[in-house]
Amino acid sequence: MNRKRIALLTGLTLLAGAVVNTTNPLRNAVKNDAEAAQIKTNLKPNSKYPDIAKKLDLTSMEQYSSVNLFMNVTLKDFYVKESSIDNYGQSHLLLAPLKTSDQYFLVVTKSAKTIKKNDMITVQGFMNGKTRIDNAQIAAGLNQKYLNKKVVSLIADNLSL
């Protein structure tokens, strides 16, 4: 190889290594999302976060594709079916509109207050599609009976107990 090629390859290798080491979008995104949720005593209705019950049919979320489930919403007075805290201090909340409902919403957030099973909670945040409860959620402490259940994922901006 000639000197120009060697210099070019060395420069590109150093540049690529520096970019990869300084920017890890997944780690930074998770950190920012986890710190975004704030516990408030009372959440006021907000036009930025419309009530999900007025936008979507909560009895059958199966009718919506994952593409349609990207929007800001308020989950008002939802029932906490399961709650756990992982090794990183993040709360994993499995929510349902009613105590008897089998339509689930998953919120993973950092919370200063303890949120317990059977609590009623209001969440303002961004729905980001459908997913399933996987082994990582079970390892974080969710009940094994929820493994592979379909859920709608939500990134919480504000929480109210």
PyRosetta script that sets phi, psi and omega in degrees:
from pyrosetta import init, pose_from_sequence

init()
pose = pose_from_sequence("MNRKRIALLTGLTLLAGAVVNTTNPLRNAVKNDAEAAQIKTNLKPNSKYPDIAKKLDLTSMEQYSSVNLFMNVTLKDFYVKESSIDNYGQSHLLLAPLKTSDQYFLVVTKSAKTIKKNDMITVQGFMNGKTRIDNAQIAAGLNQKYLNKKVVSLIADNLSL")
pose.set_psi(1, 148.3)
pose.set_omega(1, 177.4)
pose.set_phi(2, -87.2)
pose.set_psi(2, 169.9)
pose.set_omega(2, -174.3)
pose.set_phi(3, -63.2)
pose.set_psi(3, -35.4)
pose.set_omega(3, -179.6)
pose.set_phi(4, -64.0)
pose.set_psi(4, -44.1)
pose.set_omega(4, 179.1)
pose.set_phi(5, -65.0)
pose.set_psi(5, -42.3)
pose.set_omega(5, 179.5)
pose.set_phi(6, -62.3)
pose.set_psi(6, -45.1)
pose.set_omega(6, 179.5)
pose.set_phi(7, -63.6)
pose.set_psi(7, -42.0)
pose.set_omega(7, 179.1)
pose.set_phi(8, -63.6)
pose.set_psi(8, -47.7)
pose.set_omega(8, 179.7)
pose.set_phi(9, -63.9)
pose.set_psi(9, -40.9)
pose.set_omega(9, 178.2)
pose.set_phi(10, -63.9)
pose.set_psi(10, -45.3)
pose.set_omega(10, 178.8)
pose.set_phi(11, -62.0)
pose.set_psi(11, -43.9)
pose.set_omega(11, 178.5)
pose.set_phi(12, -65.1)
pose.set_psi(12, -39.8)
pose.set_omega(12, 178.8)
pose.set_phi(13, -63.1)
pose.set_psi(13, -45.8)
pose.set_omega(13, 178.8)
pose.set_phi(14, -64.9)
pose.set_psi(14, -41.7)
pose.set_omega(14, 180.0)
pose.set_phi(15, -64.8)
pose.set_psi(15, -45.5)
pose.set_omega(15, -180.0)
pose.set_phi(16, -63.9)
pose.set_psi(16, -40.7)
pose.set_omega(16, 178.2)
pose.set_phi(17, -64.3)
pose.set_psi(17, -39.3)
pose.set_omega(17, 179.5)
pose.set_phi(18, -67.5)
pose.set_psi(18, -40.3)
pose.set_omega(18, -179.9)
pose.set_phi(19, -67.1)
pose.set_psi(19, -44.0)
pose.set_omega(19, -178.8)
pose.set_phi(20, -65.3)
pose.set_psi(20, -39.7)
pose.set_omega(20, -177.3)
pose.set_phi(21, -73.8)
pose.set_psi(21, -28.5)
pose.set_omega(21, -176.1)
pose.set_phi(22, -92.4)
pose.set_psi(22, -22.3)
pose.set_omega(22, -179.0)
pose.set_phi(23, -126.4)
pose.set_psi(23, 110.4)
pose.set_omega(23, 173.9)
pose.set_phi(24, -117.4)
pose.set_psi(24, 92.8)
pose.set_omega(24, -173.1)
pose.set_phi(25, -61.5)
pose.set_psi(25, -32.3)
pose.set_omega(25, -179.6)
pose.set_phi(26, -67.5)
pose.set_psi(26, -46.5)
pose.set_omega(26, -179.2)
pose.set_phi(27, -64.2)
pose.set_psi(27, -43.9)
pose.set_omega(27, -179.3)
pose.set_phi(28, -67.4)
pose.set_psi(28, -39.0)
pose.set_omega(28, 180.0)
pose.set_phi(29, -65.1)
pose.set_psi(29, -44.1)
pose.set_omega(29, -179.7)
pose.set_phi(30, -64.5)
pose.set_psi(30, -41.7)
pose.set_omega(30, 179.7)
pose.set_phi(31, -62.6)
pose.set_psi(31, -45.1)
pose.set_omega(31, 179.9)
pose.set_phi(32, -65.6)
pose.set_psi(32, -41.8)
pose.set_omega(32, 179.4)
pose.set_phi(33, -65.4)
pose.set_psi(33, -39.8)
pose.set_omega(33, -177.8)
pose.set_phi(34, -67.1)
pose.set_psi(34, -32.2)
pose.set_omega(34, -179.3)
pose.set_phi(35, -87.9)
pose.set_psi(35, -6.4)
pose.set_omega(35, -174.0)
pose.set_phi(36, -75.3)
pose.set_psi(36, -31.6)
pose.set_omega(36, -174.7)
pose.set_phi(37, -72.8)
pose.set_psi(37, 134.8)
pose.set_omega(37, 177.6)
pose.set_phi(38, -123.5)
pose.set_psi(38, 135.1)
pose.set_omega(38, 176.2)
pose.set_phi(39, -84.1)
pose.set_psi(39, 125.9)
pose.set_omega(39, 178.1)
pose.set_phi(40, -125.0)
pose.set_psi(40, 154.5)
pose.set_omega(40, -179.0)
pose.set_phi(41, -75.7)
pose.set_psi(41, -32.7)
pose.set_omega(41, -178.9)
pose.set_phi(42, -149.5)
pose.set_psi(42, 120.9)
pose.set_omega(42, 177.5)
pose.set_phi(43, -92.9)
pose.set_psi(43, 128.9)
pose.set_omega(43, 179.0)
pose.set_phi(44, -89.7)
pose.set_psi(44, 149.2)
pose.set_omega(44, 175.4)
pose.set_phi(45, -55.8)
pose.set_psi(45, 141.5)
pose.set_omega(45, -173.6)
pose.set_phi(46, -141.2)
pose.set_psi(46, 133.5)
pose.set_omega(46, -179.6)
pose.set_phi(47, -66.6)
pose.set_psi(47, -22.9)
pose.set_omega(47, 177.5)
pose.set_phi(48, -70.8)
pose.set_psi(48, -29.2)
pose.set_omega(48, -179.6)
pose.set_phi(49, -121.2)
pose.set_psi(49, 81.9)
pose.set_omega(49, 179.8)
pose.set_phi(50, -67.7)
pose.set_psi(50, 154.3)
pose.set_omega(50, 178.7)
pose.set_phi(51, -63.8)
pose.set_psi(51, 128.6)
pose.set_omega(51, -177.3)
pose.set_phi(52, -63.3)
pose.set_psi(52, -32.6)
pose.set_omega(52, -179.0)
pose.set_phi(53, -65.2)
pose.set_psi(53, -24.4)
pose.set_omega(53, 178.2)
pose.set_phi(54, -86.5)
pose.set_psi(54, -17.6)
pose.set_omega(54, -178.3)
pose.set_phi(55, -98.0)
pose.set_psi(55, -37.3)
pose.set_omega(55, -172.2)
pose.set_phi(56, -132.7)
pose.set_psi(56, 157.6)
pose.set_omega(56, 174.7)
pose.set_phi(57, -85.2)
pose.set_psi(57, 106.7)
pose.set_omega(57, -175.2)
pose.set_phi(58, -73.8)
pose.set_psi(58, -15.5)
pose.set_omega(58, -179.8)
pose.set_phi(59, -75.8)
pose.set_psi(59, -23.1)
pose.set_omega(59, -178.8)
pose.set_phi(60, -145.1)
pose.set_psi(60, 84.3)
pose.set_omega(60, 178.6)
pose.set_phi(61, -76.8)
pose.set_psi(61, -9.8)
pose.set_omega(61, 179.1)
pose.set_phi(62, -63.4)
pose.set_psi(62, -25.8)
pose.set_omega(62, -177.5)
pose.set_phi(63, -70.9)
pose.set_psi(63, -14.9)
pose.set_omega(63, -178.6)
pose.set_phi(64, -99.5)
pose.set_psi(64, 138.2)
pose.set_omega(64, 174.6)
pose.set_phi(65, -79.2)
pose.set_psi(65, 161.6)
pose.set_omega(65, -179.9)
pose.set_phi(66, -60.5)
pose.set_psi(66, -30.1)
pose.set_omega(66, 179.7)
pose.set_phi(67, -64.6)
pose.set_psi(67, -34.6)
pose.set_omega(67, -178.4)
pose.set_phi(68, -76.9)
pose.set_psi(68, -11.2)
pose.set_omega(68, -174.1)
pose.set_phi(69, -101.7)
pose.set_psi(69, 42.6)
pose.set_omega(69, 175.1)
pose.set_phi(70, -118.9)
pose.set_psi(70, 94.4)
pose.set_omega(70, -178.6)
pose.set_phi(71, -164.7)
pose.set_psi(71, 159.2)
pose.set_omega(71, 172.4)
pose.set_phi(72, -77.1)
pose.set_psi(72, 137.0)
pose.set_omega(72, 179.9)
pose.set_phi(73, -147.7)
pose.set_psi(73, 166.2)
pose.set_omega(73, 169.8)
pose.set_phi(74, -117.6)
pose.set_psi(74, 125.1)
pose.set_omega(74, 171.9)
pose.set_phi(75, -96.8)
pose.set_psi(75, 99.8)
pose.set_omega(75, -173.2)
pose.set_phi(76, -91.4)
pose.set_psi(76, 124.0)
pose.set_omega(76, 177.9)
pose.set_phi(77, 52.7)
pose.set_psi(77, 52.6)
pose.set_omega(77, 176.1)
pose.set_phi(78, -85.7)
pose.set_psi(78, 152.5)
pose.set_omega(78, -176.1)
pose.set_phi(79, -91.0)
pose.set_psi(79, 131.0)
pose.set_omega(79, 178.2)
pose.set_phi(80, -84.2)
pose.set_psi(80, 105.7)
pose.set_omega(80, 180.0)
pose.set_phi(81, -76.3)
pose.set_psi(81, -41.2)
pose.set_omega(81, -180.0)
pose.set_phi(82, -144.2)
pose.set_psi(82, 148.4)
pose.set_omega(82, 177.3)
pose.set_phi(83, -145.8)
pose.set_psi(83, 135.0)
pose.set_omega(83, 177.0)
pose.set_phi(84, -150.6)
pose.set_psi(84, 161.4)
pose.set_omega(84, 177.4)
pose.set_phi(85, -123.1)
pose.set_psi(85, 128.1)
pose.set_omega(85, -178.3)
pose.set_phi(86, -85.8)
pose.set_psi(86, -175.9)
pose.set_omega(86, -178.3)
pose.set_phi(87, -66.2)
pose.set_psi(87, -17.6)
pose.set_omega(87, -179.4)
pose.set_phi(88, -95.5)
pose.set_psi(88, 2.8)
pose.set_omega(88, 179.9)
pose.set_phi(89, 82.3)
pose.set_psi(89, 12.6)
pose.set_omega(89, 179.1)
pose.set_phi(90, -90.1)
pose.set_psi(90, 137.3)
pose.set_omega(90, 176.5)
pose.set_phi(91, -85.7)
pose.set_psi(91, 131.2)
pose.set_omega(91, 174.6)
pose.set_phi(92, -107.1)
pose.set_psi(92, 114.8)
pose.set_omega(92, -176.2)
pose.set_phi(93, -115.7)
pose.set_psi(93, 126.7)
pose.set_omega(93, 174.1)
pose.set_phi(94, -105.6)
pose.set_psi(94, 113.3)
pose.set_omega(94, -173.6)
pose.set_phi(95, -110.4)
pose.set_psi(95, 152.7)
pose.set_omega(95, 175.5)
pose.set_phi(96, -140.0)
pose.set_psi(96, 148.8)
pose.set_omega(96, -179.8)
pose.set_phi(97, -63.0)
pose.set_psi(97, -34.6)
pose.set_omega(97, 179.1)
pose.set_phi(98, -133.0)
pose.set_psi(98, 160.4)
pose.set_omega(98, 179.7)
pose.set_phi(99, -60.4)
pose.set_psi(99, -34.1)
pose.set_omega(99, -176.3)
pose.set_phi(100, -93.5)
pose.set_psi(100, -1.4)
pose.set_omega(100, -175.5)
pose.set_phi(101, -74.3)
pose.set_psi(101, 148.2)
pose.set_omega(101, 173.4)
pose.set_phi(102, -111.0)
pose.set_psi(102, 18.7)
pose.set_omega(102, 172.9)
pose.set_phi(103, -96.0)
pose.set_psi(103, 117.3)
pose.set_omega(103, -171.1)
pose.set_phi(104, -112.8)
pose.set_psi(104, 148.8)
pose.set_omega(104, 174.2)
pose.set_phi(105, -126.1)
pose.set_psi(105, 133.9)
pose.set_omega(105, -178.1)
pose.set_phi(106, -110.3)
pose.set_psi(106, 126.1)
pose.set_omega(106, 177.2)
pose.set_phi(107, -123.6)
pose.set_psi(107, 126.4)
pose.set_omega(107, 173.9)
pose.set_phi(108, -117.8)
pose.set_psi(108, 117.6)
pose.set_omega(108, -174.8)
pose.set_phi(109, -152.4)
pose.set_psi(109, 164.6)
pose.set_omega(109, 174.0)
pose.set_phi(110, -93.6)
pose.set_psi(110, 130.8)
pose.set_omega(110, -175.9)
pose.set_phi(111, -133.3)
pose.set_psi(111, 135.2)
pose.set_omega(111, 178.2)
pose.set_phi(112, -76.9)
pose.set_psi(112, -30.4)
pose.set_omega(112, 178.9)
pose.set_phi(113, -97.8)
pose.set_psi(113, 153.8)
pose.set_omega(113, 176.7)
pose.set_phi(114, -81.3)
pose.set_psi(114, 127.5)
pose.set_omega(114, 177.9)
pose.set_phi(115, -108.7)
pose.set_psi(115, 123.4)
pose.set_omega(115, -173.3)
pose.set_phi(116, -108.0)
pose.set_psi(116, 159.8)
pose.set_omega(116, 173.6)
pose.set_phi(117, -58.1)
pose.set_psi(117, 142.7)
pose.set_omega(117, 179.7)
pose.set_phi(118, 78.4)
pose.set_psi(118, 1.5)
pose.set_omega(118, 174.1)
pose.set_phi(119, -73.0)
pose.set_psi(119, 158.0)
pose.set_omega(119, 170.1)
pose.set_phi(120, -103.3)
pose.set_psi(120, 136.1)
pose.set_omega(120, -173.7)
pose.set_phi(121, -140.6)
pose.set_psi(121, 148.6)
pose.set_omega(121, 172.4)
pose.set_phi(122, -116.3)
pose.set_psi(122, 130.8)
pose.set_omega(122, -176.8)
pose.set_phi(123, -126.3)
pose.set_psi(123, 130.5)
pose.set_omega(123, 170.4)
pose.set_phi(124, -109.4)
pose.set_psi(124, 128.9)
pose.set_omega(124, -178.9)
pose.set_phi(125, -176.4)
pose.set_psi(125, -162.8)
pose.set_omega(125, -175.0)
pose.set_phi(126, -114.6)
pose.set_psi(126, 119.1)
pose.set_omega(126, 173.8)
pose.set_phi(127, -73.9)
pose.set_psi(127, 133.2)
pose.set_omega(127, -179.4)
pose.set_phi(128, -130.0)
pose.set_psi(128, 47.9)
pose.set_omega(128, 169.8)
pose.set_phi(129, 93.9)
pose.set_psi(129, -178.6)
pose.set_omega(129, -179.0)
pose.set_phi(130, -93.7)
pose.set_psi(130, 152.0)
pose.set_omega(130, 174.8)
pose.set_phi(131, -154.5)
pose.set_psi(131, -172.8)
pose.set_omega(131, 176.6)
pose.set_phi(132, -128.3)
pose.set_psi(132, 152.9)
pose.set_omega(132, 173.3)
pose.set_phi(133, -70.2)
pose.set_psi(133, 122.8)
pose.set_omega(133, -177.7)
pose.set_phi(134, -112.1)
pose.set_psi(134, -176.4)
pose.set_omega(134, -177.8)
pose.set_phi(135, -63.5)
pose.set_psi(135, -29.1)
pose.set_omega(135, 178.1)
pose.set_phi(136, -64.6)
pose.set_psi(136, -39.7)
pose.set_omega(136, 177.7)
pose.set_phi(137, -67.9)
pose.set_psi(137, -39.0)
pose.set_omega(137, 178.4)
pose.set_phi(138, -66.5)
pose.set_psi(138, -42.2)
pose.set_omega(138, 178.3)
pose.set_phi(139, -63.8)
pose.set_psi(139, -28.5)
pose.set_omega(139, 178.0)
pose.set_phi(140, -74.2)
pose.set_psi(140, -13.1)
pose.set_omega(140, 175.5)
pose.set_phi(141, 124.5)
pose.set_psi(141, -1.5)
pose.set_omega(141, 176.7)
pose.set_phi(142, -70.7)
pose.set_psi(142, 151.9)
pose.set_omega(142, -178.0)
pose.set_phi(143, -62.8)
pose.set_psi(143, 139.2)
pose.set_omega(143, -178.5)
pose.set_phi(144, -58.1)
pose.set_psi(144, -28.1)
pose.set_omega(144, -177.7)
pose.set_phi(145, -66.0)
pose.set_psi(145, -15.2)
pose.set_omega(145, 179.5)
pose.set_phi(146, -91.8)
pose.set_psi(146, -1.3)
pose.set_omega(146, -179.8)
pose.set_phi(147, -56.0)
pose.set_psi(147, 131.0)
pose.set_omega(147, 179.9)
pose.set_phi(148, 68.5)
pose.set_psi(148, 10.4)
pose.set_omega(148, 174.4)
pose.set_phi(149, -72.4)
pose.set_psi(149, 142.6)
pose.set_omega(149, 177.7)
pose.set_phi(150, -75.5)
pose.set_psi(150, 136.2)
pose.set_omega(150, 178.8)
pose.set_phi(151, -138.6)
pose.set_psi(151, 160.2)
pose.set_omega(151, 170.9)
pose.set_phi(152, -103.4)
pose.set_psi(152, 126.0)
pose.set_omega(152, -177.5)
pose.set_phi(153, -84.3)
pose.set_psi(153, 143.0)
pose.set_omega(153, -177.9)
pose.set_phi(154, -138.1)
pose.set_psi(154, 132.5)
pose.set_omega(154, 173.0)
pose.set_phi(155, -97.1)
pose.set_psi(155, 116.6)
pose.set_omega(155, -173.4)
pose.set_phi(156, -83.7)
pose.set_psi(156, 134.4)
pose.set_omega(156, 171.4)
pose.set_phi(157, -101.1)
pose.set_psi(157, -40.5)
pose.set_omega(157, -179.4)
pose.set_phi(158, -139.3)
pose.set_psi(158, 144.4)
pose.set_omega(158, 176.9)
pose.set_phi(159, -128.2)
pose.set_psi(159, 148.7)
pose.set_omega(159, 175.4)
pose.set_phi(160, -142.1)
pose.set_psi(160, 130.2)
pose.set_omega(160, 178.3)
pose.set_phi(161, -95.3)
pose.dump_pdb("model.pdb")
